[in-house]
């Protein structure tokens, strides 16, 4: 599903001429999302002491809408 999401976003970014720095920020975010479960399956240590990264920025309202819809 992640591949399909990236293809969708790529089409949108191309159509709207999104700047490279925005695309790279999105790529970094998706890379982190992908790497988290990979590390968890490879990591045999106790992860209870791991503190999650705190995000201070609010997501775009369109993304908030989709996240709420998926969460139902």
N, C-alpha and C positions, 0 to 999 in steps of 0.2 A: 504494500500500500504506500510506503514511503516513496518508492520510485514514481508511482503515479502522481503523488502530490507534487513532487519536484518537477515532473514534466508539466503539470498544470501551471505551477508558479512560473516556470520558464517561459511558457507561452504568454502569460500575463505580463511578465517583465519585459519581454521583447516587444509586445504590442504597445506598451505604454512608455517605452524608452527609459526604464528605471536605471538610475546611475549605478556604475560598477560597485561603489562602496556599499550601497544598500544591498545589492545582490550578495556580496561577500559576507556581510553581517548575517544575512539569512542562511547562507551556506554554513557559516560557523555555528549558528544556532542548531541547525538540523544535524550537523556532525556531532555536537554534544548530546543531542537527544538520542542519536543512534549509538554513540559510544557508551552511554550509561548502562544500558542492559547488557551490552557485550562485556563490559568490565565486571558487572555483577555476577555474570555466569562464570567468568574466569577467576574471579577473586574468591578465595576460600577463607579469607580472614573475616572476622566479625565486623560488619559495617555499621554497628549500632553507634559507634562514636563519630561517624562521618556526619559533618554538618553540611546541609545542602546550601548551595549558592543562593543568596538572597537577591531577587530582582527588584529594582526600585522603580522601573518604568511600567506604566500601564500599557496593555496591548491595545491595538487598534480596535475600535468598536465592532468592526466587521468580524475580527477574529474572536472577540469576546462572545458575540452572538453565536458563532459556529461552535465554540468550546461549550457554551451552555447547552446548545442543541445536542451535541454529542454526549454530554454528561447526563442527559435525561434517560 
